[in-house]
Amino acid sequence: MYRFLLSRQWVILTLVGLVLIPVMIRLGYWQLHRHEHRVAQNQLIADNLDARAVPVDRLTGPGRTVAYDEMWRTVTAEGRYDTGHEVVVRQRTAADDQTIGYYVLTPLVMDDGRAVVVNRGWIPAGNDLTRFPKVPAAPSGEITVTGRLKRDETTGNSGIKDKKGLPARQVMLINSEQVAKSLSEPVLGGYIELTKSSPKGSGQPEVVPEPDHSGIGPHMAYAIQWWLFSAGVPIGWVILVRRELRDRAAAREAEPAPEPVAAGA
């Protein structure tokens, strides 16, 4: 009755189903791991944003990579802005995630002679992208800055291509090693995403909003979806087999009965 399963068509269909089941299960676990990572990251962001502010040099130093667990920690630094080595970061969006502009990066030379990169915030791009934009003047004199500690951006961790041949004092990535090439002072690894400063100064760039850590994304729903798909493969296979058997039975019933053979024929 089931000899049709050995036909070329059914062998291929069965093999495809056997391949799809583990692939879909694996995709489901991949989405589950992404969900777990998102939940853990949201918790880390929330905890670090709520943590007590500490001096930036407690968490990083020259040539050091900011530890993942220390990202988004509130840090402070005191010193003077070095506006002569200020640069802007191209193709960054405002808080509405739609308007394109620049981030303003200004080194802060601390009292101990070391420097830390400060992302002072966002400004609109203007009409001429080939020129250094008009940047609001940084507060002068002794400054105390407070902000979120961030890791250096690279093409690998940000997905942003580090284009060459840009106009003077324009960059694609926020990277302390790149900034350090133009400074004589040792530069701390990572950078500070400014939230407030004292004195504040007037007409300053738009402060970068804190990272969204409320949503968990659709990854769990996708995981369940893939697992339902994997369960549906054998169910669908059984349905197709039963349909094939039903169609073959109906075909046999529709065949005309053989003519009786006359006696003596």
Number of C-alpha atoms within 10 A of each C-alpha: 7 8 6 14 15 11 9 9 10 14 13 13 12 16 10 12 17 14 10 15 18 13 13 20 19 16 18 24 18 17 20 18 15 18 20 15 13 17 16 13 16 18 14 19 21 17 13 19 19 12 13 10 15 14 13 23 15 8 19 21 18 18 14 15 16 19 12 11 11 17 18 24 25 24 23 20 23 21 21 21 23 16 15 9 15 19 23 27 18 19 17 19 18 20 13 7 8 9 13 16 20 25 30 24 28 24 28 27 22 19 12 8 12 18 29 30 27 26 26 27 21 24 24 19 19 12 8 8 13 10 13 14 20 10 18 14 12 21 17 14 10 16 21 17 23 23 27 24 26 22 22 20 18 15 11 8 9 10 9 13 11 12 9 8 7 14 11 11 14 22 23 21 21 25 18 26 18 13 19 21 11 9 14 10 15 17 28 23 26 29 26 29 25 22 19 14 17 12 13 14 13 10 10 16 19 17 19 19 12 14 11 9 14 11 9 16 12 11 19 19 13 18 23 17 17 22 19 14 17 22 14 14 18 15 12 12 15 12 12 12 16 12 12 15 15 12 12 14 12 11 10 11 10 9 8 7 8 6 6 6 7 6 5 4 4
